[in-house]
Amino acid sequence: MAITYMKRRPSGIYEFRRMLPRSIAGQSVPAYALPALAELTNPKTGRFKLELTVSLKTSEIAAAKREYAKEQARVAVLIETALSLLAAGPPPDRSREPPDLERLHEEMVAVILKSDEEERQQGDSRRHLQTPEERQQWPDLLQVRPSGSVSMEIDHYLVLGTHIEELHRDYRKALSMQDARIVEPELSSWLRKNGLTIDPDVPWRPMAALAALRAHVKAYGLLEARQKGDDVPTPTAAPASRTPAPSGQGPKLSDAFKQWRDGNEARGARKPSQRSVQINDHAVRLFTELHGDLPLGAISFEKARQFRDAYAKMPTRLTGELQGKTLPELLAHPDAGSFNTPNSTTVNKLLGMLGAIISAAEREGALDHIVGFQNPFGKRVKLQVDDRAEDSRERFTAADLDRIGGPV
């Protein structure tokens, strides 16, 4: 029996072929729709293809018919997605929405106090750059405790106190004048980290700048109290009740991971194992190091492929100076080309883990409002595994698990 969209190539391999609807064939693909419609787009022209061709990778008619049925359903959904995206038009630009000023204030205070706490515990750079033996060569130098000691030296304490007083005075003066230019770099960094515009002309920018300035005044006031010996704890993250509602692009990857990890509270609902949680925590951290903590709707197929290719270049063991380095730092390392890297099944396994997190968010309806959303860590981005390999199962090696078993 003939099948409408299946043809046989001269090589004997069957392929699925389908003409795109006349309403979109050859038309320009809007920029906002490109990530979801890459397969239907001619990469050279940026226009919809006239026809989509997919190899069924078999010369056996029975196997080809099975693969044909899968492709027919998949492509039908893809075309329906294209039509829906074009009908819906571009999504609103959420980056220009105003931030939660209370959250901005609390997070900036917490960051400043945390940095100060770490400095007081770790001491200044002298204990890390010079050994006690090296300093003893100059008797006039103050002796400092060796690297690994906790607490600060007296001269460091005095200099830090002067520094805190000066900055607190400058911030208070700026606040009395309502002049927030002094904190513009810190504000821009916070906005960029949270996916918001740093355009100085948006109407809410002056209020956000003043919120940042007030945070600095409060934080340095607390640091002065800490400097005098008051017990000033470092704040934790803002209360959950003050966390903003998910944006138009859905929850962030870190929030989706927490939801997947905690599972559903219904009796008998399945929850991930501790090992799966450990591996997924590792995957989320690596992805965030490369792209930031993105909303799920902002994770395109392109970003997923970039992560796939980056992870494929990582060393299988982080030893010596490689320990503690982020994924971008590892990729930029001079010895990056000589690393013993993970095999394709391990890479696919990690992509599958990230895909499971997003699938869990989809089941909970967190992405229902995103028209045409497709899980970016599915089959389209996974590496093709050589079937001739001795064992092509997607599993982590002992080395992978040893590496993931460390701090994440």
C-alpha positions as MATLAB code, in Angstrom:
seq = 'MAITYMKRRPSGIYEFRRMLPRSIAGQSVPAYALPALAELTNPKTGRFKLELTVSLKTSEIAAAKREYAKEQARVAVLIETALSLLAAGPPPDRSREPPDLERLHEEMVAVILKSDEEERQQGDSRRHLQTPEERQQWPDLLQVRPSGSVSMEIDHYLVLGTHIEELHRDYRKALSMQDARIVEPELSSWLRKNGLTIDPDVPWRPMAALAALRAHVKAYGLLEARQKGDDVPTPTAAPASRTPAPSGQGPKLSDAFKQWRDGNEARGARKPSQRSVQINDHAVRLFTELHGDLPLGAISFEKARQFRDAYAKMPTRLTGELQGKTLPELLAHPDAGSFNTPNSTTVNKLLGMLGAIISAAEREGALDHIVGFQNPFGKRVKLQVDDRAEDSRERFTAADLDRIGGPV';
ca = [
       0.000    0.000    0.000;
       1.410    3.401   -0.959;
       2.020    5.971    1.748;
       1.488    9.615    0.793;
       4.611   11.178    2.259;
       7.112    8.298    2.004;
       9.603    8.010   -0.869;
      12.524    5.729   -1.565;
      15.900    7.214   -2.400;
      18.172    5.728   -5.104;
      20.285    4.365   -2.241;
      17.326    2.291   -1.070;
      16.797    4.286    2.130;
      13.236    5.508    2.679;
      12.486    9.117    3.541;
       9.518   11.102    4.788;
       8.624   14.120    2.655;
       5.899   16.698    3.144;
       5.139   19.991    1.461;
       4.591   22.844    3.893;
       1.207   24.642    3.755;
       1.008   27.339    1.082;
       0.261   29.934    3.759;
       3.784   29.650    5.177;
       5.952   27.942    2.533;
       8.726   30.306    1.443;
       7.622   33.035    3.859;
       9.986   34.796    6.273;
      10.151   33.239    9.736;
       9.763   35.896   12.480;
      12.728   36.158   14.820;
      10.621   35.291   17.865;
       9.571   31.991   16.249;
      12.989   30.858   15.006;
      14.017   28.847   18.113;
      10.866   26.702   17.960;
      10.772   26.362   14.151;
      14.419   25.758   13.275;
      13.616   22.467   11.543;
      11.137   24.166    9.201;
      13.480   27.060    8.446;
      16.025   27.362    5.653;
      19.118   28.532    7.601;
      20.535   30.387    4.583;
      17.462   32.487    3.799;
      15.628   32.633    7.144;
      12.443   31.587    5.338;
      10.175   28.571    5.717;
      11.220   25.620    3.604;
       8.961   24.615    0.733;
       9.237   20.954    1.674;
      10.483   19.062    4.743;
      12.503   15.900    4.134;
      13.501   13.484    6.906;
      15.457   10.259    6.432;
      13.756    7.196    7.896;
      17.195    5.516    8.109;
      16.080    2.114    6.863;
      15.672    0.245    3.595;
      13.211   -2.246    5.084;
       9.620   -1.381    4.132;
       8.098   -2.649    7.405;
      10.514   -0.619    9.548;
      10.057    2.375    7.251;
       6.287    2.296    7.742;
       6.736    2.349   11.521;
       9.119    5.288   11.345;
       6.839    7.015    8.834;
       3.941    6.938   11.310;
       6.105    8.577   13.970;
       7.347   11.287   11.601;
       3.873   11.982   10.244;
       2.570   12.697   13.758;
       5.653   14.700   14.765;
       5.672   16.893   11.651;
       1.938   17.502   11.915;
       2.494   18.894   15.416;
       5.446   20.949   14.181;
       3.384   22.536   11.404;
       0.496   23.200   13.793;
       2.991   24.847   16.148;
       4.206   27.097   13.331;
       0.683   28.169   12.452;
      -0.145   28.833   16.122;
       3.024   30.881   16.693;
       2.361   33.050   13.648;
      -1.266   33.577   14.660;
      -0.318   34.527   18.235;
       2.294   37.073   17.169;
       5.427   38.050   19.128;
       5.368   37.540   22.913;
       5.488   40.619   25.155;
       8.953   41.915   26.087;
       9.114   40.913   29.747;
      12.617   42.314   30.127;
      11.215   45.860   30.341;
       8.793   45.108   33.135;
       9.593   46.744   36.501;
      11.488   44.665   39.066;
      10.260   43.738   42.523;
      11.913   46.614   44.412;
      11.587   44.917   47.787;
      13.322   41.823   46.450;
      16.035   43.977   44.834;
      16.649   45.723   48.192;
      16.798   42.492   50.214;
      19.062   40.653   47.779;
      21.563   43.522   47.587;
      21.761   43.768   51.383;
      22.307   39.999   51.604;
      25.060   40.022   48.958;
      27.001   42.828   50.680;
      26.804   41.183   54.104;
      27.748   37.775   52.710;
      30.835   39.212   50.990;
      31.893   40.900   54.233;
      31.371   37.703   56.225;
      33.576   35.742   53.825;
      36.316   38.382   54.013;
      36.324   38.285   57.814;
      36.537   34.492   57.856;
      39.114   34.063   55.089;
      41.373   37.002   55.890;
      43.281   39.066   53.349;
      45.405   37.797   50.489;
      48.708   37.841   52.390;
      48.105   34.427   53.939;
      47.396   32.975   50.497;
      50.199   34.652   48.523;
      53.080   34.198   50.989;
      54.018   31.434   53.394;
      55.059   32.242   56.998;
      58.586   31.166   56.064;
      58.719   33.665   53.202;
      57.522   36.507   55.439;
      60.112   35.696   58.086;
      62.798   36.837   55.646;
      61.657   40.393   56.410;
      61.524   40.806   60.216;
      59.694   44.133   59.999;
      56.677   42.573   58.311;
      53.694   41.645   60.464;
      53.332   37.890   60.793;
      50.019   36.440   59.591;
      48.387   33.113   60.224;
      48.792   30.518   57.446;
      46.323   29.770   54.691;
      43.325   27.818   55.995;
      43.075   29.792   59.231;
      39.756   31.438   60.069;
      39.541   35.120   61.136;
      41.274   38.341   60.107;
      44.474   40.054   61.230;
      44.343   43.209   63.371;
      45.722   45.520   60.663;
      43.234   44.098   58.147;
      40.443   44.704   60.678;
      41.462   48.348   61.150;
      41.764   49.075   57.424;
      38.414   47.377   56.719;
      36.754   49.462   59.426;
      37.994   52.694   57.859;
      36.842   51.511   54.432;
      33.331   50.690   55.742;
      33.007   54.074   57.461;
      34.015   55.959   54.319;
      31.638   54.049   52.064;
      28.749   54.321   54.519;
      29.303   58.085   54.680;
      29.382   58.360   50.867;
      26.201   56.290   50.445;
      24.319   58.279   53.099;
      25.348   61.555   51.490;
      24.164   60.287   48.079;
      20.837   59.175   49.584;
      20.291   62.566   51.240;
      20.768   64.139   47.796;
      18.640   61.419   46.083;
      21.594   60.866   43.753;
      21.832   57.146   42.974;
      24.598   57.317   40.370;
      27.009   55.828   42.908;
      25.261   52.423   42.699;
      24.579   52.313   38.929;
      27.126   49.495   38.266;
      25.628   47.321   41.019;
      22.079   48.009   39.795;
      22.930   47.156   36.176;
      24.568   43.915   37.288;
      21.483   42.908   39.320;
      19.083   43.741   36.471;
      21.152   41.801   33.949;
      21.348   38.794   36.283;
      17.558   38.785   36.620;
      16.869   39.071   32.881;
      15.696   42.702   33.012;
      16.653   45.581   30.764;
      19.477   47.917   31.799;
      18.086   50.651   29.558;
      18.392   53.875   31.631;
      15.302   55.368   29.964;
      12.660   52.951   31.271;
      10.303   54.846   33.619;
      10.974   52.645   36.663;
      14.779   52.984   36.523;
      15.062   55.949   38.990;
      12.989   54.116   41.624;
      15.058   50.956   41.172;
      18.263   52.989   41.543;
      17.025   54.528   44.793;
      16.069   51.070   46.092;
      19.613   49.911   45.346;
      21.059   52.969   47.087;
      18.905   52.404   50.182;
      20.107   48.798   50.240;
      23.730   49.973   50.306;
      23.032   52.475   53.091;
      21.327   49.775   55.159;
      24.000   47.151   54.455;
      26.939   49.407   55.343;
      25.133   50.524   58.480;
      24.910   46.871   59.468;
      28.590   46.395   58.588;
      29.531   49.244   60.937;
      27.593   47.495   63.702;
      29.339   44.214   62.836;
      32.684   45.999   62.918;
      31.936   47.197   66.475;
      31.289   43.638   67.601;
      27.522   43.368   67.249;
      26.215   39.979   66.157;
      24.885   40.831   62.681;
      23.874   37.642   60.818;
      23.994   37.475   57.042;
      20.405   37.395   55.667;
      19.211   34.399   53.712;
      17.267   34.597   50.452;
      14.099   36.699   50.346;
      10.993   34.966   51.825;
       9.118   32.791   49.348;
       6.012   34.990   49.663;
       7.966   37.862   48.171;
       9.341   35.902   45.238;
       7.791   37.257   42.015;
       5.371   35.120   40.088;
       6.795   33.182   37.138;
       7.405   35.342   34.089;
       5.801   34.906   30.701;
       8.597   32.455   29.890;
       7.834   30.130   32.780;
       9.837   29.272   35.905;
      13.611   29.500   36.022;
      15.595   26.297   35.589;
      16.649   26.303   39.252;
      13.021   26.583   40.391;
      11.938   23.841   37.979;
      14.703   21.614   39.375;
      13.467   22.148   42.940;
       9.906   21.290   41.894;
      11.127   18.122   40.126;
      13.271   17.181   43.143;
      10.427   17.620   45.652;
       7.909   15.771   43.485;
       4.159   15.657   44.036;
       2.816   15.280   47.561;
       0.098   12.845   46.518;
       0.350    9.468   48.242;
       2.226    6.985   46.095;
       3.585    9.660   43.739;
       7.030    8.767   42.509;
       9.985   10.907   43.602;
      13.509   10.886   42.129;
      16.255    8.910   43.832;
      19.060   10.629   45.703;
      21.514    9.710   42.937;
      19.230   11.225   40.281;
      18.892   14.392   42.363;
      22.677   14.578   42.686;
      23.250   14.170   38.945;
      20.512   16.647   38.003;
      21.844   19.198   40.490;
      25.210   18.835   38.743;
      23.604   19.266   35.297;
      21.660   22.369   36.348;
      24.786   23.940   37.854;
      26.807   23.372   34.668;
      24.054   24.761   32.430;
      23.683   27.810   34.691;
      27.433   28.421   34.613;
      27.271   28.538   30.818;
      23.980   30.366   30.151;
      22.746   31.684   33.508;
      19.598   30.654   35.392;
      17.206   31.066   32.453;
      13.415   30.748   32.442;
      12.499   27.480   30.728;
      10.856   29.319   27.825;
      14.139   31.112   27.109;
      16.103   27.858   26.704;
      16.178   27.473   22.938;
      17.368   24.486   20.934;
      20.454   26.547   20.096;
      21.306   27.048   23.770;
      20.729   23.349   24.435;
      23.130   22.445   21.618;
      25.702   24.928   22.903;
      25.509   23.277   26.317;
      25.738   19.806   24.749;
      28.878   20.759   22.835;
      30.423   22.477   25.861;
      29.807   19.522   28.171;
      31.271   17.184   25.554;
      34.604   19.065   25.925;
      34.766   18.833   29.745;
      37.381   16.657   31.462;
      35.979   13.472   32.989;
      37.952   14.148   36.172;
      38.516   17.491   37.851;
      41.872   17.187   39.556;
      44.490   19.670   40.686;
      43.994   23.184   39.406;
      40.828   22.172   37.519;
      38.861   21.729   40.733;
      36.426   24.541   41.434;
      36.535   25.949   37.901;
      33.287   26.761   36.120;
      32.337   25.245   32.770;
      33.362   28.380   30.782;
      36.687   28.460   32.667;
      37.336   24.817   31.800;
      36.598   25.451   28.128;
      39.070   28.361   28.122;
      41.806   26.360   29.863;
      45.063   26.045   27.864;
      44.910   22.239   28.118;
      41.251   22.001   27.068;
      42.132   20.214   23.828;
      43.875   17.371   25.670;
      41.171   16.583   28.252;
      39.820   13.039   28.546;
      36.210   13.907   27.658;
      32.892   12.084   28.276;
      31.526    9.720   25.651;
      28.398   10.448   23.647;
      26.109    8.292   25.796;
      27.149   10.206   28.924;
      26.455   13.511   27.183;
      23.026   12.272   26.088;
      22.292   11.049   29.608;
      22.930   14.521   31.042;
      20.725   16.107   28.355;
      18.012   13.593   29.239;
      18.239   14.609   32.890;
      17.645   18.257   32.026;
      14.811   17.203   29.747;
      13.193   15.331   32.652;
      13.177   18.520   34.749;
      11.394   20.424   31.996;
       8.957   17.565   31.378;
       8.004   17.689   35.064;
       7.299   21.423   34.752;
       5.149   20.723   31.688;
       3.126   18.119   33.619;
       2.435   20.708   36.321;
       1.145   23.200   33.732;
       3.962   25.710   34.276;
       4.459   26.069   30.509;
       0.884   25.846   29.248;
       0.799   29.560   28.422;
       3.796   29.349   26.052;
       2.366   28.661   22.617;
       4.251   25.967   20.741;
       6.712   25.218   23.542;
       8.920   22.209   22.893;
      11.323   20.584   25.322;
      14.770   21.743   24.085;
      16.622   18.691   25.473;
      14.854   16.073   23.415;
      15.885   13.922   20.478;
      16.711   16.906   18.253;
      19.771   17.905   20.284;
      21.104   14.536   21.381;
      24.228   13.110   19.805;
      23.972   10.168   17.439;
      25.596    7.141   19.066;
      27.574    4.674   16.982;
      25.515    1.469   17.057;
      28.708   -0.500   16.456;
      30.055    0.548   19.859;
      30.361   -2.306   22.339;
      27.848   -0.739   24.696;
      25.812    2.255   23.634;
      23.539    2.395   26.664;
      23.119    5.875   28.120;
      24.761    5.547   31.483;
      27.379    7.363   33.523;
      30.805    5.847   33.969;
      32.400    5.361   37.377;
      34.560    8.396   36.652;
      31.465   10.473   35.894;
      29.802    9.467   39.134;
      32.973   10.094   41.141;
      33.182   13.576   39.692;
      29.497   14.339   40.234;
      29.680   12.923   43.735;
      31.770   15.903   44.847;
      30.377   19.281   45.912;
      27.665   20.511   43.572;
];
